[in-house]
Amino acid sequence: MTAEIQCAVEIRAELGEGPVWSEAEQALYWIDCMKPAAYRYDPATGENRALDLPLDSTLGALAFRRGGGYVLALESGVKSVDADGKSVQLLCHPEKGRDENRYNDGKPDRAGRFFLGSLNKADRDPTGALYRIDPDGACTEIDSGFVCSNGMDWSPDNRIFYFVDSGSRNIFAYDYDAATGEIDNRRVLATVAAQEGVPDGLCIDREGFVWVAHWDGWCISRFDPDGRRERKVRVPVPRPTSLCFGGRNLDRLYVTSAAMDLDKPALAAAPLSGSLFAYEPGVRGLPFSAFGR
């Protein structure tokens, strides 16, 4: 059942996450939240290179800036960083002083706004929130009450915003106003059963279907826009974490994974835990957006 998905980079990432595809470079950027580290993977050469960036605390998400460089969601704040990692600007830090939380998954919308969630580090209390950070750095809390804010993306027509709260095992859908960045009318698209793990990272394909990684579920799933599961793909590790489309035609699905908190028997049963995987699903993804005007 694992023949469809291949190991692209064999590595023991503690918490591999946040894959982002650069069309200009034809390269994949991804992170290890807990190390922390950020990587650039070149499929043409197979090189997976660590980036020299100012990572002073747990890294929840990385995104590109339209003018070059990156946005980093660090536990020490949301920062704008030049490509060489030398010039750093604090954009905002809405959860400063909230030691029970840290920032987690984040992604820019097609207008250049950066959406970012937070989680409860004890994985117990609904202290997490969802924020919208505008290109000028203005930050707005747009929803709250989550144990673990996680994957997010937008429908191809830009009318629906999808978002995961891992703590409730729910994949939510919201009405989305692309002109203002406002969300409304939260409803449950799908709930992942306990025996199938916990929904984690999320991305949308060109047909409007929702791809989700199942932490502790040994699989990724594809849901239709009505919440029916269209496909389940087995992966050779228990903790796939996130996923995104890449490749010259955006027809390859990259999947990150974690070795975090796995004991020796578990690692012996799944020695590729923490590695980066690639899968050709027969559908194409959407281009990545970047932060800024």
Contacts in CASP RR format, 6 or more apart in sequence:
PFRMAT RR
TARGET T0000
AUTHOR 0000-0000-0000
METHOD contacts of the structure
MODEL  1
MTAEIQCAVEIRAELGEGPVWSEAEQALYWIDCMKPAAYRYDPATGENRA
LDLPLDSTLGALAFRRGGGYVLALESGVKSVDADGKSVQLLCHPEKGRDE
NRYNDGKPDRAGRFFLGSLNKADRDPTGALYRIDPDGACTEIDSGFVCSN
GMDWSPDNRIFYFVDSGSRNIFAYDYDAATGEIDNRRVLATVAAQEGVPD
GLCIDREGFVWVAHWDGWCISRFDPDGRRERKVRVPVPRPTSLCFGGRNL
DRLYVTSAAMDLDKPALAAAPLSGSLFAYEPGVRGLPFSAFGR
1 234 0 8 1.000
2 234 0 8 1.000
2 235 0 8 1.000
2 236 0 8 1.000
4 233 0 8 1.000
4 234 0 8 1.000
4 279 0 8 1.000
4 280 0 8 1.000
5 233 0 8 1.000
5 234 0 8 1.000
5 235 0 8 1.000
5 236 0 8 1.000
5 255 0 8 1.000
5 277 0 8 1.000
5 278 0 8 1.000
5 279 0 8 1.000
6 277 0 8 1.000
6 278 0 8 1.000
6 279 0 8 1.000
7 236 0 8 1.000
7 272 0 8 1.000
7 275 0 8 1.000
7 276 0 8 1.000
7 277 0 8 1.000
7 278 0 8 1.000
8 41 0 8 1.000
8 43 0 8 1.000
8 46 0 8 1.000
8 254 0 8 1.000
8 275 0 8 1.000
8 276 0 8 1.000
8 277 0 8 1.000
8 278 0 8 1.000
9 39 0 8 1.000
9 41 0 8 1.000
9 46 0 8 1.000
9 48 0 8 1.000
9 275 0 8 1.000
9 276 0 8 1.000
10 272 0 8 1.000
10 275 0 8 1.000
11 48 0 8 1.000
11 274 0 8 1.000
11 275 0 8 1.000
11 276 0 8 1.000
12 259 0 8 1.000
12 273 0 8 1.000
12 274 0 8 1.000
12 275 0 8 1.000
13 32 0 8 1.000
13 35 0 8 1.000
13 37 0 8 1.000
13 256 0 8 1.000
13 257 0 8 1.000
13 258 0 8 1.000
13 259 0 8 1.000
13 274 0 8 1.000
13 275 0 8 1.000
13 276 0 8 1.000
14 32 0 8 1.000
14 33 0 8 1.000
14 34 0 8 1.000
14 35 0 8 1.000
14 258 0 8 1.000
14 259 0 8 1.000
14 260 0 8 1.000
14 274 0 8 1.000
15 32 0 8 1.000
15 33 0 8 1.000
15 34 0 8 1.000
15 241 0 8 1.000
15 258 0 8 1.000
15 260 0 8 1.000
16 30 0 8 1.000
16 31 0 8 1.000
16 32 0 8 1.000
16 33 0 8 1.000
16 241 0 8 1.000
16 242 0 8 1.000
16 256 0 8 1.000
16 257 0 8 1.000
16 258 0 8 1.000
16 274 0 8 1.000
16 276 0 8 1.000
17 30 0 8 1.000
17 31 0 8 1.000
17 32 0 8 1.000
17 33 0 8 1.000
17 60 0 8 1.000
17 61 0 8 1.000
17 105 0 8 1.000
17 201 0 8 1.000
17 241 0 8 1.000
17 242 0 8 1.000
17 256 0 8 1.000
17 258 0 8 1.000
18 30 0 8 1.000
18 31 0 8 1.000
18 60 0 8 1.000
18 61 0 8 1.000
18 62 0 8 1.000
18 105 0 8 1.000
18 106 0 8 1.000
18 201 0 8 1.000
18 241 0 8 1.000
18 242 0 8 1.000
18 244 0 8 1.000
18 256 0 8 1.000
19 28 0 8 1.000
19 29 0 8 1.000
19 30 0 8 1.000
19 242 0 8 1.000
19 243 0 8 1.000
19 244 0 8 1.000
19 254 0 8 1.000
19 255 0 8 1.000
19 256 0 8 1.000
19 276 0 8 1.000
20 28 0 8 1.000
20 29 0 8 1.000
20 30 0 8 1.000
20 62 0 8 1.000
20 63 0 8 1.000
20 64 0 8 1.000
20 244 0 8 1.000
20 288 0 8 1.000
21 27 0 8 1.000
21 28 0 8 1.000
21 29 0 8 1.000
21 244 0 8 1.000
21 245 0 8 1.000
21 246 0 8 1.000
21 247 0 8 1.000
21 250 0 8 1.000
21 254 0 8 1.000
21 288 0 8 1.000
22 28 0 8 1.000
22 29 0 8 1.000
22 64 0 8 1.000
22 288 0 8 1.000
23 287 0 8 1.000
23 288 0 8 1.000
25 40 0 8 1.000
26 42 0 8 1.000
26 43 0 8 1.000
26 44 0 8 1.000
26 247 0 8 1.000
26 248 0 8 1.000
27 40 0 8 1.000
27 41 0 8 1.000
27 42 0 8 1.000
27 43 0 8 1.000
28 40 0 8 1.000
28 41 0 8 1.000
28 43 0 8 1.000
28 244 0 8 1.000
28 246 0 8 1.000
28 254 0 8 1.000
28 276 0 8 1.000
29 38 0 8 1.000
29 39 0 8 1.000
29 40 0 8 1.000
29 41 0 8 1.000
29 51 0 8 1.000
29 62 0 8 1.000
29 64 0 8 1.000
30 38 0 8 1.000
30 39 0 8 1.000
30 41 0 8 1.000
30 62 0 8 1.000
30 254 0 8 1.000
30 256 0 8 1.000
30 276 0 8 1.000
31 37 0 8 1.000
31 38 0 8 1.000
31 39 0 8 1.000
31 59 0 8 1.000
31 60 0 8 1.000
31 61 0 8 1.000
31 62 0 8 1.000
32 38 0 8 1.000
32 39 0 8 1.000
32 59 0 8 1.000
33 58 0 8 1.000
33 59 0 8 1.000
33 60 0 8 1.000
34 58 0 8 1.000
34 260 0 8 1.000
36 55 0 8 1.000
36 57 0 8 1.000
36 58 0 8 1.000
36 59 0 8 1.000
36 74 0 8 1.000
37 50 0 8 1.000
37 51 0 8 1.000
37 55 0 8 1.000
37 59 0 8 1.000
38 50 0 8 1.000
38 51 0 8 1.000
38 53 0 8 1.000
38 55 0 8 1.000
38 59 0 8 1.000
38 62 0 8 1.000
38 70 0 8 1.000
38 72 0 8 1.000
39 48 0 8 1.000
39 49 0 8 1.000
39 50 0 8 1.000
39 51 0 8 1.000
40 48 0 8 1.000
40 49 0 8 1.000
40 51 0 8 1.000
41 47 0 8 1.000
41 48 0 8 1.000
41 49 0 8 1.000
41 276 0 8 1.000
42 48 0 8 1.000
42 49 0 8 1.000
43 247 0 8 1.000
43 252 0 8 1.000
43 278 0 8 1.000
48 276 0 8 1.000
52 84 0 8 1.000
52 85 0 8 1.000
53 70 0 8 1.000
53 72 0 8 1.000
53 81 0 8 1.000
53 85 0 8 1.000
54 79 0 8 1.000
54 81 0 8 1.000
54 85 0 8 1.000
54 88 0 8 1.000
55 72 0 8 1.000
55 74 0 8 1.000
56 74 0 8 1.000
56 76 0 8 1.000
57 74 0 8 1.000
57 75 0 8 1.000
57 76 0 8 1.000
57 77 0 8 1.000
58 74 0 8 1.000
58 75 0 8 1.000
58 102 0 8 1.000
59 72 0 8 1.000
59 73 0 8 1.000
59 74 0 8 1.000
59 75 0 8 1.000
60 73 0 8 1.000
60 74 0 8 1.000
60 75 0 8 1.000
60 102 0 8 1.000
60 103 0 8 1.000
60 104 0 8 1.000
60 105 0 8 1.000
60 106 0 8 1.000
61 71 0 8 1.000
61 72 0 8 1.000
61 73 0 8 1.000
61 103 0 8 1.000
61 104 0 8 1.000
61 105 0 8 1.000
61 106 0 8 1.000
61 107 0 8 1.000
61 116 0 8 1.000
62 70 0 8 1.000
62 71 0 8 1.000
62 72 0 8 1.000
62 73 0 8 1.000
63 70 0 8 1.000
63 71 0 8 1.000
63 106 0 8 1.000
63 107 0 8 1.000
63 108 0 8 1.000
63 114 0 8 1.000
63 290 0 8 1.000
63 291 0 8 1.000
64 70 0 8 1.000
64 71 0 8 1.000
64 108 0 8 1.000
64 288 0 8 1.000
64 290 0 8 1.000
64 291 0 8 1.000
65 71 0 8 1.000
65 80 0 8 1.000
65 290 0 8 1.000
65 291 0 8 1.000
65 292 0 8 1.000
66 112 0 8 1.000
66 290 0 8 1.000
66 291 0 8 1.000
66 292 0 8 1.000
66 293 0 8 1.000
67 290 0 8 1.000
67 292 0 8 1.000
68 82 0 8 1.000
68 83 0 8 1.000
68 290 0 8 1.000
69 80 0 8 1.000
69 81 0 8 1.000
69 82 0 8 1.000
69 83 0 8 1.000
69 85 0 8 1.000
70 80 0 8 1.000
70 81 0 8 1.000
70 83 0 8 1.000
71 78 0 8 1.000
71 79 0 8 1.000
71 80 0 8 1.000
71 81 0 8 1.000
71 91 0 8 1.000
71 108 0 8 1.000
71 114 0 8 1.000
71 291 0 8 1.000
72 78 0 8 1.000
72 79 0 8 1.000
72 81 0 8 1.000
73 103 0 8 1.000
73 104 0 8 1.000
73 106 0 8 1.000
73 116 0 8 1.000
74 103 0 8 1.000
75 102 0 8 1.000
75 103 0 8 1.000
76 93 0 8 1.000
77 90 0 8 1.000
77 91 0 8 1.000
77 92 0 8 1.000
77 93 0 8 1.000
77 96 0 8 1.000
77 103 0 8 1.000
78 90 0 8 1.000
78 91 0 8 1.000
78 92 0 8 1.000
78 93 0 8 1.000
78 103 0 8 1.000
78 114 0 8 1.000
78 116 0 8 1.000
78 133 0 8 1.000
78 139 0 8 1.000
79 88 0 8 1.000
79 89 0 8 1.000
79 90 0 8 1.000
79 91 0 8 1.000
80 88 0 8 1.000
80 89 0 8 1.000
80 90 0 8 1.000
80 91 0 8 1.000
80 291 0 8 1.000
81 87 0 8 1.000
81 88 0 8 1.000
81 89 0 8 1.000
82 88 0 8 1.000
91 133 0 8 1.000
91 137 0 8 1.000
91 139 0 8 1.000
92 133 0 8 1.000
92 137 0 8 1.000
92 138 0 8 1.000
92 139 0 8 1.000
94 129 0 8 1.000
94 131 0 8 1.000
94 139 0 8 1.000
94 141 0 8 1.000
95 101 0 8 1.000
95 102 0 8 1.000
95 103 0 8 1.000
95 118 0 8 1.000
95 129 0 8 1.000
98 118 0 8 1.000
98 127 0 8 1.000
100 120 0 8 1.000
100 121 0 8 1.000
100 122 0 8 1.000
100 125 0 8 1.000
100 127 0 8 1.000
101 118 0 8 1.000
101 119 0 8 1.000
101 120 0 8 1.000
101 121 0 8 1.000
101 127 0 8 1.000
101 128 0 8 1.000
102 118 0 8 1.000
102 119 0 8 1.000
102 121 0 8 1.000
103 116 0 8 1.000
103 117 0 8 1.000
103 118 0 8 1.000
104 116 0 8 1.000
104 117 0 8 1.000
104 118 0 8 1.000
104 119 0 8 1.000
104 148 0 8 1.000
104 149 0 8 1.000
104 150 0 8 1.000
105 116 0 8 1.000
105 117 0 8 1.000
105 149 0 8 1.000
105 150 0 8 1.000
105 151 0 8 1.000
105 152 0 8 1.000
105 164 0 8 1.000
105 201 0 8 1.000
105 242 0 8 1.000
106 114 0 8 1.000
106 115 0 8 1.000
106 116 0 8 1.000
106 117 0 8 1.000
106 151 0 8 1.000
106 152 0 8 1.000
107 114 0 8 1.000
107 115 0 8 1.000
107 151 0 8 1.000
107 152 0 8 1.000
107 153 0 8 1.000
107 289 0 8 1.000
108 114 0 8 1.000
108 115 0 8 1.000
108 288 0 8 1.000
108 289 0 8 1.000
108 290 0 8 1.000
108 291 0 8 1.000
108 292 0 8 1.000
109 115 0 8 1.000
109 154 0 8 1.000
109 158 0 8 1.000
109 178 0 8 1.000
109 181 0 8 1.000
109 289 0 8 1.000
110 154 0 8 1.000
110 158 0 8 1.000
110 178 0 8 1.000
110 289 0 8 1.000
111 178 0 8 1.000
111 181 0 8 1.000
111 289 0 8 1.000
112 135 0 8 1.000
112 289 0 8 1.000
112 290 0 8 1.000
112 291 0 8 1.000
112 292 0 8 1.000
112 293 0 8 1.000
113 132 0 8 1.000
113 133 0 8 1.000
113 134 0 8 1.000
113 135 0 8 1.000
113 181 0 8 1.000
113 291 0 8 1.000
113 292 0 8 1.000
114 132 0 8 1.000
114 133 0 8 1.000
114 291 0 8 1.000
115 130 0 8 1.000
115 131 0 8 1.000
115 132 0 8 1.000
115 133 0 8 1.000
115 152 0 8 1.000
115 161 0 8 1.000
116 130 0 8 1.000
116 131 0 8 1.000
116 133 0 8 1.000
117 128 0 8 1.000
117 129 0 8 1.000
117 130 0 8 1.000
117 131 0 8 1.000
117 146 0 8 1.000
117 149 0 8 1.000
117 150 0 8 1.000
117 152 0 8 1.000
118 127 0 8 1.000
118 128 0 8 1.000
118 129 0 8 1.000
118 130 0 8 1.000
118 131 0 8 1.000
118 146 0 8 1.000
118 149 0 8 1.000
119 128 0 8 1.000
119 146 0 8 1.000
119 147 0 8 1.000
119 148 0 8 1.000
119 149 0 8 1.000
119 150 0 8 1.000
119 166 0 8 1.000
120 126 0 8 1.000
120 127 0 8 1.000
120 128 0 8 1.000
120 147 0 8 1.000
120 148 0 8 1.000
123 147 0 8 1.000
123 148 0 8 1.000
123 167 0 8 1.000
124 147 0 8 1.000
125 147 0 8 1.000
126 144 0 8 1.000
126 145 0 8 1.000
126 146 0 8 1.000
126 147 0 8 1.000
127 145 0 8 1.000
127 147 0 8 1.000
128 144 0 8 1.000
128 145 0 8 1.000
128 146 0 8 1.000
128 147 0 8 1.000
128 148 0 8 1.000
128 149 0 8 1.000
129 141 0 8 1.000
129 143 0 8 1.000
129 144 0 8 1.000
129 145 0 8 1.000
129 146 0 8 1.000
129 149 0 8 1.000
130 141 0 8 1.000
130 142 0 8 1.000
130 143 0 8 1.000
130 144 0 8 1.000
130 146 0 8 1.000
130 149 0 8 1.000
130 163 0 8 1.000
131 139 0 8 1.000
131 140 0 8 1.000
131 141 0 8 1.000
131 142 0 8 1.000
132 139 0 8 1.000
132 140 0 8 1.000
132 142 0 8 1.000
132 181 0 8 1.000
133 139 0 8 1.000
133 140 0 8 1.000
133 291 0 8 1.000
134 140 0 8 1.000
135 291 0 8 1.000
135 292 0 8 1.000
135 293 0 8 1.000
142 182 0 8 1.000
142 183 0 8 1.000
143 163 0 8 1.000
143 183 0 8 1.000
143 186 0 8 1.000
146 165 0 8 1.000
146 167 0 8 1.000
146 168 0 8 1.000
147 165 0 8 1.000
147 166 0 8 1.000
147 167 0 8 1.000
147 168 0 8 1.000
148 165 0 8 1.000
148 166 0 8 1.000
148 167 0 8 1.000
149 163 0 8 1.000
149 164 0 8 1.000
149 165 0 8 1.000
150 163 0 8 1.000
150 164 0 8 1.000
150 165 0 8 1.000
150 166 0 8 1.000
150 199 0 8 1.000
150 200 0 8 1.000
150 201 0 8 1.000
150 202 0 8 1.000
151 162 0 8 1.000
151 163 0 8 1.000
151 164 0 8 1.000
151 200 0 8 1.000
151 201 0 8 1.000
151 202 0 8 1.000
151 242 0 8 1.000
152 161 0 8 1.000
152 162 0 8 1.000
152 163 0 8 1.000
152 164 0 8 1.000
152 202 0 8 1.000
153 161 0 8 1.000
153 162 0 8 1.000
153 202 0 8 1.000
153 203 0 8 1.000
153 204 0 8 1.000
153 210 0 8 1.000
154 160 0 8 1.000
154 161 0 8 1.000
154 162 0 8 1.000
154 176 0 8 1.000
154 204 0 8 1.000
155 161 0 8 1.000
155 162 0 8 1.000
155 176 0 8 1.000
155 204 0 8 1.000
155 208 0 8 1.000
155 225 0 8 1.000
156 204 0 8 1.000
156 206 0 8 1.000
156 207 0 8 1.000
156 208 0 8 1.000
156 286 0 8 1.000
158 176 0 8 1.000
158 178 0 8 1.000
159 175 0 8 1.000
159 176 0 8 1.000
159 178 0 8 1.000
160 173 0 8 1.000
160 174 0 8 1.000
160 175 0 8 1.000
160 176 0 8 1.000
160 225 0 8 1.000
161 173 0 8 1.000
161 174 0 8 1.000
161 175 0 8 1.000
161 176 0 8 1.000
161 183 0 8 1.000
162 171 0 8 1.000
162 172 0 8 1.000
162 173 0 8 1.000
162 174 0 8 1.000
162 189 0 8 1.000
162 202 0 8 1.000
162 204 0 8 1.000
162 210 0 8 1.000
163 171 0 8 1.000
163 172 0 8 1.000
163 174 0 8 1.000
163 202 0 8 1.000
164 170 0 8 1.000
164 171 0 8 1.000
164 172 0 8 1.000
164 199 0 8 1.000
164 200 0 8 1.000
164 201 0 8 1.000
164 202 0 8 1.000
164 212 0 8 1.000
165 172 0 8 1.000
166 198 0 8 1.000
166 199 0 8 1.000
166 200 0 8 1.000
166 215 0 8 1.000
167 198 0 8 1.000
168 191 0 8 1.000
169 191 0 8 1.000
169 192 0 8 1.000
169 193 0 8 1.000
169 194 0 8 1.000
169 197 0 8 1.000
169 198 0 8 1.000
169 199 0 8 1.000
170 188 0 8 1.000
170 189 0 8 1.000
170 190 0 8 1.000
170 191 0 8 1.000
170 199 0 8 1.000
171 188 0 8 1.000
171 189 0 8 1.000
171 190 0 8 1.000
171 191 0 8 1.000
171 192 0 8 1.000
171 199 0 8 1.000
171 202 0 8 1.000
171 210 0 8 1.000
171 212 0 8 1.000
171 223 0 8 1.000
171 227 0 8 1.000
172 186 0 8 1.000
172 187 0 8 1.000
172 188 0 8 1.000
172 189 0 8 1.000
173 186 0 8 1.000
173 187 0 8 1.000
173 188 0 8 1.000
173 189 0 8 1.000
174 183 0 8 1.000
174 184 0 8 1.000
174 185 0 8 1.000
174 186 0 8 1.000
174 187 0 8 1.000
175 183 0 8 1.000
175 184 0 8 1.000
175 185 0 8 1.000
176 182 0 8 1.000
176 183 0 8 1.000
177 183 0 8 1.000
177 184 0 8 1.000
189 210 0 8 1.000
189 223 0 8 1.000
189 227 0 8 1.000
190 210 0 8 1.000
190 223 0 8 1.000
190 227 0 8 1.000
190 229 0 8 1.000
192 198 0 8 1.000
192 199 0 8 1.000
192 212 0 8 1.000
192 214 0 8 1.000
192 221 0 8 1.000
196 214 0 8 1.000
196 217 0 8 1.000
196 219 0 8 1.000
197 214 0 8 1.000
197 215 0 8 1.000
197 216 0 8 1.000
197 217 0 8 1.000
198 214 0 8 1.000
198 215 0 8 1.000
198 216 0 8 1.000
198 217 0 8 1.000
199 212 0 8 1.000
199 213 0 8 1.000
199 214 0 8 1.000
199 215 0 8 1.000
200 212 0 8 1.000
200 213 0 8 1.000
200 214 0 8 1.000
200 215 0 8 1.000
200 240 0 8 1.000
200 241 0 8 1.000
200 242 0 8 1.000
201 212 0 8 1.000
201 213 0 8 1.000
201 241 0 8 1.000
201 242 0 8 1.000
201 243 0 8 1.000
202 210 0 8 1.000
202 211 0 8 1.000
202 212 0 8 1.000
202 213 0 8 1.000
202 242 0 8 1.000
202 243 0 8 1.000
203 210 0 8 1.000
203 211 0 8 1.000
203 242 0 8 1.000
203 243 0 8 1.000
203 244 0 8 1.000
203 245 0 8 1.000
203 285 0 8 1.000
204 210 0 8 1.000
204 211 0 8 1.000
204 285 0 8 1.000
204 286 0 8 1.000
205 211 0 8 1.000
205 222 0 8 1.000
205 245 0 8 1.000
205 281 0 8 1.000
205 283 0 8 1.000
205 284 0 8 1.000
205 285 0 8 1.000
205 286 0 8 1.000
206 250 0 8 1.000
206 283 0 8 1.000
206 284 0 8 1.000
206 285 0 8 1.000
206 286 0 8 1.000
207 283 0 8 1.000
208 225 0 8 1.000
209 222 0 8 1.000
209 223 0 8 1.000
209 224 0 8 1.000
209 225 0 8 1.000
209 230 0 8 1.000
209 283 0 8 1.000
210 222 0 8 1.000
210 223 0 8 1.000
210 224 0 8 1.000
210 225 0 8 1.000
210 227 0 8 1.000
211 220 0 8 1.000
211 221 0 8 1.000
211 222 0 8 1.000
211 223 0 8 1.000
211 243 0 8 1.000
211 253 0 8 1.000
212 220 0 8 1.000
212 221 0 8 1.000
212 222 0 8 1.000
212 223 0 8 1.000
213 220 0 8 1.000
213 240 0 8 1.000
213 241 0 8 1.000
213 242 0 8 1.000
213 243 0 8 1.000
213 255 0 8 1.000
213 256 0 8 1.000
214 220 0 8 1.000
214 221 0 8 1.000
214 240 0 8 1.000
215 239 0 8 1.000
215 240 0 8 1.000
215 241 0 8 1.000
215 258 0 8 1.000
216 238 0 8 1.000
216 239 0 8 1.000
217 238 0 8 1.000
217 239 0 8 1.000
217 240 0 8 1.000
218 234 0 8 1.000
218 235 0 8 1.000
218 236 0 8 1.000
218 237 0 8 1.000
218 238 0 8 1.000
218 240 0 8 1.000
219 232 0 8 1.000
219 233 0 8 1.000
219 234 0 8 1.000
219 235 0 8 1.000
219 240 0 8 1.000
220 232 0 8 1.000
220 233 0 8 1.000
220 235 0 8 1.000
220 240 0 8 1.000
220 243 0 8 1.000
220 253 0 8 1.000
220 255 0 8 1.000
220 279 0 8 1.000
221 229 0 8 1.000
221 231 0 8 1.000
221 232 0 8 1.000
221 233 0 8 1.000
222 229 0 8 1.000
222 230 0 8 1.000
222 231 0 8 1.000
222 232 0 8 1.000
222 233 0 8 1.000
222 281 0 8 1.000
223 229 0 8 1.000
223 230 0 8 1.000
224 230 0 8 1.000
231 281 0 8 1.000
233 279 0 8 1.000
233 281 0 8 1.000
235 255 0 8 1.000
235 257 0 8 1.000
235 277 0 8 1.000
236 270 0 8 1.000
236 272 0 8 1.000
236 277 0 8 1.000
237 257 0 8 1.000
237 270 0 8 1.000
237 272 0 8 1.000
237 273 0 8 1.000
237 274 0 8 1.000
237 275 0 8 1.000
237 277 0 8 1.000
238 262 0 8 1.000
238 266 0 8 1.000
238 270 0 8 1.000
238 273 0 8 1.000
239 257 0 8 1.000
239 258 0 8 1.000
239 259 0 8 1.000
239 260 0 8 1.000
239 262 0 8 1.000
239 273 0 8 1.000
239 274 0 8 1.000
240 255 0 8 1.000
240 256 0 8 1.000
240 257 0 8 1.000
240 277 0 8 1.000
241 255 0 8 1.000
241 256 0 8 1.000
241 257 0 8 1.000
241 258 0 8 1.000
242 255 0 8 1.000
242 256 0 8 1.000
243 253 0 8 1.000
243 254 0 8 1.000
243 255 0 8 1.000
243 256 0 8 1.000
244 253 0 8 1.000
244 254 0 8 1.000
244 288 0 8 1.000
245 251 0 8 1.000
245 252 0 8 1.000
245 253 0 8 1.000
245 254 0 8 1.000
245 284 0 8 1.000
245 285 0 8 1.000
245 286 0 8 1.000
246 252 0 8 1.000
246 253 0 8 1.000
246 254 0 8 1.000
246 285 0 8 1.000
249 284 0 8 1.000
250 284 0 8 1.000
250 285 0 8 1.000
250 286 0 8 1.000
250 287 0 8 1.000
251 280 0 8 1.000
251 281 0 8 1.000
251 282 0 8 1.000
251 283 0 8 1.000
251 284 0 8 1.000
251 285 0 8 1.000
252 278 0 8 1.000
252 279 0 8 1.000
252 280 0 8 1.000
253 278 0 8 1.000
253 279 0 8 1.000
253 280 0 8 1.000
253 281 0 8 1.000
254 276 0 8 1.000
254 277 0 8 1.000
254 278 0 8 1.000
254 279 0 8 1.000
255 276 0 8 1.000
255 277 0 8 1.000
255 278 0 8 1.000
255 279 0 8 1.000
256 274 0 8 1.000
256 276 0 8 1.000
256 277 0 8 1.000
257 272 0 8 1.000
257 273 0 8 1.000
257 274 0 8 1.000
257 275 0 8 1.000
257 276 0 8 1.000
257 277 0 8 1.000
258 273 0 8 1.000
258 274 0 8 1.000
259 267 0 8 1.000
259 273 0 8 1.000
259 274 0 8 1.000
262 270 0 8 1.000
262 273 0 8 1.000
266 273 0 8 1.000
267 273 0 8 1.000
END
